[in-house]
Amino acid sequence: MTAFRPASDGPPHPVAPKTVALILGAAVSSDGTPSPTFDLRIRRAVDLWRTGRVSAICTTGGRGRFGPPEGQVARNVALALGLPQRAILVEDRSTNTFENIAFAKALLPDDVTVLIVSNRWHLPRALMIAGLLGLQAEPSGIRGTATLKRSVTATLREVAATPVSAFRAVRWARRTGR
């Protein structure tokens, strides 16, 4: 596999070396467009690139209930927002947060720092997974527009999913020697 190289046609300002925005996948609508949450994540990553916080973005997510793989949808939106193709890595096989991060890790060099782009309620578990997989990661949370009920439901889901994700990450790290 070819090593990742940041885009040479990036923004006209200093770019953080070897820092990549890692967009965690989210739903794609039946018309093939990103859900509002996914769209916010993509736009945050594009803004991080435009302001020079990252040298590239990595989209993640396989095929969900509708449409093409989430990683491909995010790539298409990022391209439409002006990112050059060379500044975008695509992971399009994952089906959950653990796989988003583990499969994306395989695309990145060992010394990269990632800014994980997701909802604030999702970031603690995502950062835990990244750390257990040996990625240097920092959060970049979006402020969503969900109702209080939906936010509470999402937070409770994260609490329940955390032990399962920790188990998967530790098992994966032991199997791969990382």
N, C-alpha and C positions, 0 to 999 in steps of 0.2 A: 504494500500500500504506500502511496506517495505521502510524504510528510505534508502537513498543512502549512501553507504560506499565506500570510496576510495579503490582502489586495494591494496592488501597487497603485491603483487608481482611486484610493480612498479619499476622505475629506481633506481639505486644504489646511488642516491644523494638526498639531501633534497628536499622535495616536498612542494609546497605551500599548506597549509591546506585549504581544502574546496574551492579550486579554480578549475573551470571546463571550458574547452574550448568548446564553443557552436558554432558548425559549422552550418551556415545557408545553407539550401538546395539550390541546383542549378540543372540544367538539367542533365538527364541521356541520353546517346546516345542510338540509336536503338539496339546496340549490348549489352546493359546492363551495359556498363562501364560509369564512370563519365565523364562529359564534361571536357574540359581543365580547365575551371574556377573552377568547383567543385573539380577536382583533386588537384588544387593548394590549395584550402581551406582545404581539408582533410590532405594534407601533412604538411601544416602550423600547424594544430592542433596536429598532431603526433610529430612534432618538439618541440612544446610547452611542450608536455608530456615528451619527451626524455630529455629535458633540465631542467626539474623540475619546470617549471613555472605553470603547472597545475597537479592535481592529477588524473584527468579523462577527457574524452571528451564526449560530447553529440552530436550525429548526429541528423539532423532533415530533414524532407521532406517526403511527401507522394508520391503516384504514380503520375507521370507526364504523358507526352505524350508517352514515351517509357519506357519499362523495369520495373523492380521491384521498390518499393518505394526508394526514394533518401536516406532516413535514413538507409535503409538496405544496399544499395550499398556502402555508406560511411563506415558503420561498416565493411563490407567485405574487403574494401581497408585497413582500419586501422589494421585489424587483419593480413592481408598479410604483412603489414609493421612492424609487431612485437608487437603491443599492445595486452595485455592480455584481454580476454573477460570481466573480472571483472572491467576493467578500461574504459568500453564503455557503455554509456546509449544510447538507440535508441528511437527516436520519429519518427514515420513513418505514421502519419495521416495528417499532415499539408499540406496546398496548397498555402500558401503565407507567407511573412515575419512575419506578425503579428501572424499567427498561429504557425510558427516555434518557436517563442519566448514564446508565451502563453502556448502551449502544452508542451514545454520543461520545463517551469517553474514548471509545475505540477510534474515533475520527480525529482526535486531538493529540498533540504532542504531550509528553509527560510533564513538561514545565509550564503549561498554560494555566492561567487563572480564569475561572469562569464567573460571570455574573449571572446567577440564575434568575430568570425573568418569569414570574408567576404571580398569583394572587398572594396577598400577605398571609392569609390563613394557611396557605400551602407551603410556604417557604421553610418553616422549621423542619418539617419532614424531609423536604427536598435537600436542604443543607446537611441534614444528618446522613442521608443516603450518599450524597457526594463525598462527605468526609470519610465514611466507611469504605468507599470505593477508591479513596486516595486522591480525590480531586481537590485542589485549592479552590474554594468557592466562597462567593459573597452574595448577599441577597440584593435583588432589585425588584421590590414589590410594587404591584399596581394597585390602585384604589379602584375597585369595581363599583358597579351600580346595583348590586344585588340587594334585595330586601333583607331586613333583619332576620326574618325566618330562614331565608336561603343561606345567609351567612352563618347562622348558628348551625344549621344542618351540615354545611360544608366543614365547619370547624369540628363538629362531633365526628364526622367521617374521618377527618385527619387524625383525630385522637385514636380511633379504632384501627386505622391503617398503619400507624407508626410501628407497633411491634412486628407486624408482618413484614414491613419494609426493612426493618432492622435485621430480622432473621435472614431475609433474602440477600441483603448486602453483605452480611458477615459470611454467609455460606459461599457467595460468589467470590469474595475476597480470599477466602481460604482455598477454594478450588483453583483460582488463578494465581495464587501466590502473591497477591498484592497487599 
